[in-house]
Amino acid sequence: MAMVGDIKTEVVYHGDVLNTCSRVQALCKELDSDLLITDTFYKTLNHDDYFNYSIVSNIHLRGKRNLVNVYKVTKKGCVKN
């Protein structure tokens, strides 16, 4: 992560963060999910009563050495057609 710009400062991401995000986004279609998050991000959340989290274990993301756990996130009471 880096801060860039003199007048308008923006946060930009490079490398592994961007690569992982791209791979997880591509996985959404394969797993028929609107939202997937990594295990690392899941651990930082306050788990409230608004969302369901379903773990999908041992996913291989291209460019990663280790298998990754991701979570499907759905709003409670919402059924996907």
PERADA-V688207 format. One record per pair of residues at least 4 apart in sequence whose C-alpha atoms are under 6 Angstrom apart, sorted by the first residue. I is the first residue (numbers start at 0). J is the second residue. D is the distance in Angstrom with one decimal. If there is no record, write none. Layout:
i=I j=J d=D
i=I j=J d=D
//
This chain:
i=0 j=11 d=5.6
i=0 j=12 d=4.5
i=1 j=10 d=5.7
i=1 j=11 d=5.4
i=2 j=9 d=5.7
i=2 j=10 d=4.8
i=3 j=8 d=5.5
i=3 j=9 d=5.5
i=4 j=8 d=4.7
i=13 j=17 d=5.6
i=15 j=19 d=5.9
i=27 j=31 d=5.7
i=27 j=32 d=4.9
i=34 j=72 d=5.5
i=35 j=70 d=5.4
i=35 j=71 d=4.7
i=35 j=72 d=6.0
i=36 j=69 d=5.5
i=36 j=70 d=5.3
i=37 j=69 d=4.4
i=38 j=68 d=5.4
i=38 j=69 d=5.4
i=49 j=74 d=5.9
i=49 j=75 d=5.6
i=50 j=73 d=5.5
i=50 j=74 d=4.4
i=50 j=75 d=5.1
i=51 j=72 d=5.7
i=51 j=73 d=5.2
i=51 j=75 d=5.8
i=52 j=70 d=5.8
i=52 j=71 d=5.6
i=52 j=72 d=4.9
i=53 j=70 d=5.2
i=53 j=71 d=5.1
i=54 j=69 d=5.9
i=54 j=70 d=4.4
i=55 j=68 d=5.9
i=55 j=69 d=5.3
i=55 j=70 d=5.7
i=56 j=68 d=4.6
i=57 j=66 d=5.0
i=57 j=67 d=5.3
i=57 j=68 d=5.4
i=58 j=66 d=5.3
i=58 j=67 d=5.0
i=59 j=66 d=4.9
//
